[in-house]
Amino acid sequence: MICFNISRRNSVGRLTLDLTELANKLHFVRRKLRANGRIRAAGAGVFSSMSGKRYFAIVTGTGLIVLGIVLFAPFLNERALAITGAVITQDANPARQLPIADARIQVKAGQFTVTGNSDNSGYFKIVLPTNVRKGQRLELQVRHPEYQPADWSGSVQERLYVQRLLPIGGAAEAPQPSPPEMKIENIVARYSINTTNAVNVGSAVKTFEVVNKGDVPCDGRAPCSPDGQWKAAIGTEELHAGPGNEFHNARASCIAGPCPFTRIEENNFAHDSPTLHVSVLNWSDTATFLLEAEVYHTTVTTFIRQSYPFIFERGLTFTLPAAAEGVSIEAQVNGAPIVFPLGPALRLTWARCQMVVNKDGTRVYRCELKPGYRIP
């Protein structure tokens, strides 16, 4: 008995082959064939005798095929390896290791080169070609225009590749004489929130008639009564709320005439709408209906709100709700109050800022003071 046990990554191939048993069975078949002298091919009427060499070739070929399946099957389901990591600022204090967005990551593995970029949270994932295996030499290069380059070399492993970068002109630069630092204090993040309010401004009432003559046989000419016996009429009515308004709590009722022989066929009362529509079936004499609803006017109100950032040494962090608009930072620069709009580019004259959007839509802002500024 020969056993093969092949293990690779997340899948394990195990196959047990009993070639001895297979050979015994084939030998028994050979003896039977010799006793009969020939073998009949199924449905073909072709006879041939099996020589010893042919028997040996069949056994050998079968063994090679099985061996090939054992050796190469694990590679058929092989998944590509991926380099996963994050790019952050280098600092001895973990609270100041901020994520770096839009860093360019280049990975070299043998003859293959793959590139990618970090997102707003500093995260990156680079999928390697399927030819790259664990243990193969790997070179990782990280570049960003505002940070010093970083290189790393080693072997391909399943690990998290966290790369820390030094700012250009930051900790690695020798201190030089500079003008006095400007003070940034009383920092407040301002933003606006729009809320929608519906105010009841009145009600709408309208009556309409569905004209018909009762006791007239239908004779198959639609519309008819629900049982198909009497001639009927269909009446429709619409009501408009006006610009900026919508109807709430709409209802329609028969208020006069043979109401038991009427039925509301169709309406849009289930949802608030600027237009009401109703259709009524009447299979008796003329009936009168009342259409009524409350009228609401929708207004948008803008509220200005503030968020006080968490300040740690030369960095500040604050979070805003998903609906926040018009984000700006109000601060005193050397005692003078100034409002700094952030805008989509997140540009400030005195700080570098980044933003990360969470899964629930909330936004996290992180800012680091530039050289020449300080928070008292």
C-alpha positions as CSV (number, residue, x, y, z in Angstrom):
1,M,0.0,0.0,0.0
2,I,1.3,3.4,-1.0
3,C,0.0,6.6,0.7
4,F,0.4,10.2,-0.5
5,N,-0.3,13.1,1.8
6,I,0.0,16.5,0.1
7,S,-0.6,19.7,2.2
8,R,-0.7,23.2,0.7
9,R,-2.2,26.5,2.1
10,N,-5.8,26.1,3.1
11,S,-6.5,22.8,1.3
12,V,-5.1,19.4,2.1
13,G,-5.1,16.6,-0.4
14,R,-5.0,13.1,0.9
15,L,-5.2,10.0,-1.3
16,T,-4.6,6.3,-0.5
17,L,-3.8,3.9,-3.3
18,D,-3.8,0.2,-3.0
19,L,-1.8,-0.8,-6.1
20,T,-1.4,-4.3,-4.8
21,E,-5.1,-4.9,-4.7
22,L,-5.5,-3.4,-8.1
23,A,-2.8,-5.6,-9.6
24,N,-4.4,-8.7,-8.1
25,K,-7.8,-7.9,-9.7
26,L,-6.2,-7.3,-13.1
27,H,-4.3,-10.5,-12.8
28,F,-7.6,-12.4,-12.1
29,V,-9.1,-10.7,-15.2
30,R,-6.1,-11.8,-17.3
31,R,-6.5,-15.4,-16.2
32,K,-10.2,-15.4,-17.2
33,L,-9.3,-13.9,-20.5
34,R,-6.7,-16.5,-21.2
35,A,-9.3,-19.2,-20.4
36,N,-11.8,-17.7,-22.9
37,G,-9.1,-16.8,-25.4
38,R,-10.5,-13.4,-26.2
39,I,-12.5,-10.4,-25.0
40,R,-15.6,-8.9,-26.7
41,A,-15.8,-5.1,-26.9
42,A,-19.2,-3.9,-25.7
43,G,-21.5,-3.5,-28.6
44,A,-18.7,-3.4,-31.1
45,G,-18.0,-7.1,-31.9
46,V,-14.2,-6.5,-31.9
47,F,-12.1,-9.2,-30.3
48,S,-8.5,-9.0,-29.1
49,S,-6.1,-11.0,-26.9
50,M,-4.3,-9.3,-24.1
51,S,-0.5,-9.9,-24.0
52,G,1.6,-9.6,-20.9
53,K,3.2,-6.5,-22.2
54,R,-0.1,-4.8,-22.8
55,Y,-1.2,-5.8,-19.3
56,F,1.9,-4.3,-17.8
57,A,1.4,-1.1,-19.9
58,I,-2.2,-0.7,-18.6
59,V,-1.1,-1.1,-14.9
60,T,1.8,1.3,-15.3
61,G,-0.2,3.9,-17.2
62,T,-3.0,3.7,-14.6
63,G,-0.4,4.3,-11.8
64,L,1.2,7.2,-13.6
65,I,-2.2,8.9,-14.1
66,V,-3.1,8.5,-10.5
67,L,0.3,9.8,-9.4
68,G,-0.1,12.9,-11.6
69,I,-3.5,13.6,-10.1
70,V,-2.0,13.4,-6.6
71,L,0.9,15.7,-7.4
72,F,-0.9,18.4,-9.4
73,A,-4.4,18.5,-8.0
74,P,-3.5,20.8,-5.1
75,F,-2.3,23.4,-7.6
76,L,-5.6,23.6,-9.5
77,N,-7.4,25.3,-6.5
78,E,-4.4,27.4,-5.5
79,R,-5.5,30.9,-4.4
80,A,-3.3,34.0,-5.1
81,L,-1.5,35.4,-2.1
82,A,-2.1,39.0,-1.0
83,I,0.0,41.6,0.7
84,T,-2.1,43.4,3.3
85,G,-1.0,46.2,5.6
86,A,-1.3,49.9,6.6
87,V,0.8,53.1,6.1
88,I,1.0,55.4,9.2
89,T,3.2,58.1,10.5
90,Q,6.2,57.1,12.5
91,D,6.2,58.3,16.1
92,A,7.1,56.9,19.5
93,N,3.7,57.8,20.8
94,P,1.0,55.4,19.4
95,A,-1.6,58.2,19.7
96,R,0.3,60.2,17.0
97,Q,0.7,57.4,14.5
98,L,-1.9,58.8,12.1
99,P,-3.0,57.0,8.8
100,I,-1.4,58.1,5.6
101,A,-3.7,58.1,2.5
102,D,-2.6,57.9,-1.2
103,A,0.7,56.4,-0.4
104,R,2.1,54.4,-3.4
105,I,3.1,50.8,-2.6
106,Q,5.2,48.8,-5.0
107,V,5.8,45.1,-4.4
108,K,8.5,43.0,-6.2
109,A,8.4,39.3,-6.0
110,G,10.9,37.6,-8.4
111,Q,10.1,38.8,-11.9
112,F,6.7,40.2,-10.9
113,T,6.0,43.8,-9.9
114,V,2.6,44.9,-8.5
115,T,1.6,48.4,-7.3
116,G,-1.3,49.9,-5.3
117,N,-2.3,52.8,-3.1
118,S,-3.4,53.2,0.5
119,D,-6.9,54.4,1.2
120,N,-8.0,57.1,3.7
121,S,-7.5,54.8,6.6
122,G,-3.9,53.9,5.4
123,Y,-5.1,50.4,4.5
124,F,-3.8,48.6,1.4
125,K,-4.1,45.2,-0.2
126,I,-2.1,44.0,-3.1
127,V,-2.9,40.7,-4.8
128,L,0.2,38.8,-6.0
129,P,0.3,36.7,-9.2
130,T,-0.6,33.0,-8.6
131,N,3.0,32.1,-9.5
132,V,4.3,33.7,-6.3
133,R,4.7,31.2,-3.4
134,K,5.3,31.5,0.3
135,G,8.9,32.0,1.3
136,Q,9.8,33.7,-2.0
137,R,11.8,36.9,-1.7
138,L,9.8,40.0,-1.4
139,E,10.7,43.7,-1.7
140,L,8.2,46.4,-0.5
141,Q,8.6,50.1,-1.4
142,V,6.3,52.9,0.0
143,R,6.4,56.4,-1.4
144,H,4.5,59.6,-0.6
145,P,5.4,63.2,-1.7
146,E,5.1,64.5,1.9
147,Y,7.0,61.7,3.6
148,Q,10.4,60.1,3.4
149,P,10.6,56.8,1.4
150,A,10.5,53.5,3.1
151,D,11.8,50.1,1.9
152,W,11.4,46.7,3.3
153,S,12.7,43.3,2.1
154,G,12.1,39.8,3.3
155,S,10.1,36.7,2.3
156,V,6.4,36.3,1.3
157,Q,4.5,35.4,4.5
158,E,0.9,35.6,5.8
159,R,1.4,38.7,8.0
160,L,0.3,42.3,8.3
161,Y,2.7,44.7,6.7
162,V,2.6,48.0,8.7
163,Q,4.8,50.7,7.3
164,R,5.7,53.8,9.3
165,L,6.9,56.9,7.4
166,L,8.7,60.1,8.6
167,P,7.4,63.4,7.4
168,I,9.8,65.3,5.1
169,G,11.4,68.0,7.2
170,G,10.1,66.3,10.3
171,A,11.8,64.3,13.0
172,A,14.7,63.3,10.7
173,E,15.7,66.8,10.0
174,A,18.1,68.6,12.3
175,P,16.6,71.5,14.1
176,Q,17.5,74.9,12.5
177,P,16.8,78.5,13.7
178,S,13.3,79.5,12.8
179,P,10.9,82.4,13.5
180,P,8.7,82.1,16.6
181,E,5.9,79.6,16.3
182,M,2.4,80.9,15.8
183,K,-0.2,80.0,18.5
184,I,-3.3,78.1,17.5
185,E,-5.9,78.0,20.2
186,N,-9.6,77.8,20.9
187,I,-10.1,75.4,18.1
188,V,-13.7,74.5,17.2
189,A,-15.1,72.5,14.3
190,R,-18.3,74.1,12.8
191,Y,-20.8,72.4,10.5
192,S,-24.4,72.6,9.4
193,I,-27.2,70.1,9.6
194,N,-30.3,70.3,7.4
195,T,-33.6,69.1,8.9
196,T,-36.9,68.7,7.1
197,N,-40.1,69.7,9.0
198,A,-43.7,69.2,7.9
199,V,-46.1,71.8,9.3
200,N,-49.9,71.4,9.1
201,V,-51.2,74.4,7.2
202,G,-54.9,73.4,6.8
203,S,-57.1,70.8,5.2
204,A,-58.6,70.1,1.8
205,V,-62.2,69.0,1.2
206,K,-63.9,68.2,-2.1
207,T,-67.2,66.5,-3.0
208,F,-67.9,64.7,-6.3
209,E,-70.7,62.6,-7.8
210,V,-70.7,59.3,-9.6
211,V,-73.6,59.6,-11.9
212,N,-75.5,56.3,-12.8
213,K,-79.0,54.9,-13.3
214,G,-80.0,51.9,-11.2
215,D,-81.8,48.7,-12.0
216,V,-80.4,48.6,-15.6
217,P,-79.1,45.1,-16.6
218,C,-75.5,45.0,-17.6
219,D,-75.8,42.5,-20.4
220,G,-72.0,42.0,-20.5
221,R,-71.2,45.7,-21.3
222,A,-68.5,46.9,-18.8
223,P,-68.5,48.4,-16.3
224,C,-70.8,46.2,-14.4
225,S,-71.6,45.5,-10.7
226,P,-69.3,43.1,-8.9
227,D,-71.7,40.2,-9.6
228,G,-72.0,41.2,-13.3
229,Q,-75.8,41.8,-13.1
230,W,-76.2,45.5,-13.2
231,K,-74.9,48.3,-15.4
232,A,-72.4,50.5,-13.4
233,A,-70.4,53.7,-13.8
234,I,-66.9,54.6,-12.7
235,G,-66.1,58.1,-11.3
236,T,-62.6,59.4,-10.7
237,E,-61.4,62.5,-8.9
238,E,-58.0,64.2,-8.2
239,L,-57.0,66.8,-5.7
240,H,-53.7,68.9,-5.8
241,A,-52.0,70.2,-2.6
242,G,-50.1,73.1,-4.3
243,P,-46.4,73.9,-4.5
244,G,-44.3,72.7,-1.6
245,N,-47.4,70.9,0.0
246,E,-48.5,67.4,0.4
247,F,-51.5,65.5,1.7
248,H,-51.5,63.5,4.9
249,N,-54.3,61.1,6.2
250,A,-56.4,61.1,3.1
251,R,-59.8,59.5,3.0
252,A,-62.9,59.2,0.8
253,S,-66.4,58.3,1.9
254,C,-69.9,58.0,0.3
255,I,-72.1,60.6,2.0
256,A,-75.3,60.6,-0.1
257,G,-77.2,58.3,-2.4
258,P,-77.4,54.5,-2.5
259,C,-74.0,54.1,-0.8
260,P,-74.3,50.3,-0.2
261,F,-74.1,49.8,-4.0
262,T,-70.8,51.7,-4.4
263,R,-67.1,50.6,-3.9
264,I,-63.8,52.5,-4.0
265,E,-61.8,50.7,-6.6
266,E,-58.4,52.5,-6.6
267,N,-56.6,55.2,-4.6
268,N,-53.2,56.4,-3.5
269,F,-54.0,57.1,0.1
270,A,-51.4,54.7,1.6
271,H,-48.6,57.3,1.2
272,D,-48.3,61.0,1.7
273,S,-48.5,62.7,-1.7
274,P,-48.9,66.1,-3.3
275,T,-51.7,64.7,-5.4
276,L,-54.7,62.6,-4.4
277,H,-56.4,60.2,-6.8
278,V,-59.5,58.0,-6.2
279,S,-61.7,55.9,-8.4
280,V,-65.2,54.8,-7.4
281,L,-67.6,52.1,-8.9
282,N,-71.3,52.8,-8.6
283,W,-74.0,50.2,-9.9
284,S,-77.1,52.0,-8.6
285,D,-78.4,55.6,-8.7
286,T,-76.1,58.6,-8.5
287,A,-74.0,58.7,-5.3
288,T,-72.0,61.6,-3.7
289,F,-68.6,61.2,-2.2
290,L,-66.5,63.3,0.1
291,L,-62.7,63.5,-0.5
292,E,-60.7,65.0,2.5
293,A,-57.1,65.2,3.7
294,E,-54.8,67.4,5.8
295,V,-52.4,69.7,4.0
296,Y,-48.8,69.9,5.2
297,H,-46.1,72.3,4.0
298,T,-42.5,70.9,4.0
299,T,-39.7,73.3,5.1
300,V,-35.9,72.7,5.3
301,T,-34.2,74.3,8.4
302,T,-30.5,74.6,8.7
303,F,-28.8,74.4,12.1
304,I,-25.2,75.4,12.8
305,R,-23.5,73.0,15.2
306,Q,-20.1,72.8,16.8
307,S,-17.7,70.0,17.7
308,Y,-14.8,70.4,20.0
309,P,-11.8,68.3,18.9
310,F,-9.7,66.1,21.1
311,I,-6.2,67.7,21.1
312,F,-3.1,65.6,21.9
313,E,0.3,67.4,21.6
314,R,0.5,68.6,18.0
315,G,-2.5,66.6,16.7
316,L,-6.3,67.1,16.9
317,T,-9.1,64.7,16.1
318,F,-12.9,65.2,15.8
319,T,-15.9,63.3,14.4
320,L,-18.9,64.5,12.5
321,P,-22.3,62.9,11.6
322,A,-22.9,61.7,8.1
323,A,-25.3,64.5,7.3
324,A,-22.8,67.3,8.2
325,E,-22.2,70.0,5.5
326,G,-20.0,73.1,5.2
327,V,-17.3,71.9,7.6
328,S,-14.9,74.6,8.8
329,I,-12.5,75.1,11.7
330,E,-12.7,78.2,13.8
331,A,-9.5,79.1,15.7
332,Q,-7.5,82.0,17.1
333,V,-4.2,82.5,15.4
334,N,-2.0,84.6,17.6
335,G,-5.1,85.9,19.3
336,A,-7.0,86.8,16.1
337,P,-10.2,84.7,15.4
338,I,-10.2,83.2,11.9
339,V,-12.6,80.7,10.2
340,F,-10.9,78.2,7.9
341,P,-13.2,76.3,5.5
342,L,-12.0,72.7,5.0
343,G,-13.6,71.9,1.7
344,P,-13.1,68.6,-0.1
345,A,-9.3,69.0,-0.3
346,L,-9.0,69.3,3.5
347,R,-6.4,72.1,3.2
348,L,-5.4,74.3,6.1
349,T,-2.5,76.7,6.2
350,W,-1.4,75.5,9.6
351,A,-2.2,71.7,9.6
352,R,-2.3,68.6,7.4
353,C,-5.7,66.9,7.7
354,Q,-7.1,63.6,6.7
355,M,-10.6,62.2,6.7
356,V,-11.9,58.6,7.2
357,V,-15.5,57.6,6.5
358,N,-16.8,54.9,8.7
359,K,-19.3,52.2,7.6
360,D,-22.2,54.1,9.2
361,G,-21.3,57.2,7.2
362,T,-19.8,59.2,10.1
363,R,-16.5,61.0,9.4
364,V,-13.3,61.1,11.4
365,Y,-11.0,64.1,10.9
366,R,-7.4,64.0,12.0
367,C,-5.1,67.1,11.7
368,E,-1.4,67.4,12.5
369,L,0.2,70.9,13.0
370,K,2.7,72.0,10.4
371,P,6.1,73.3,11.4
372,G,5.9,76.9,12.6
373,Y,2.7,76.4,14.6
374,R,1.9,75.2,18.1
375,I,-1.0,74.6,20.4
376,P,-0.4,76.1,23.8
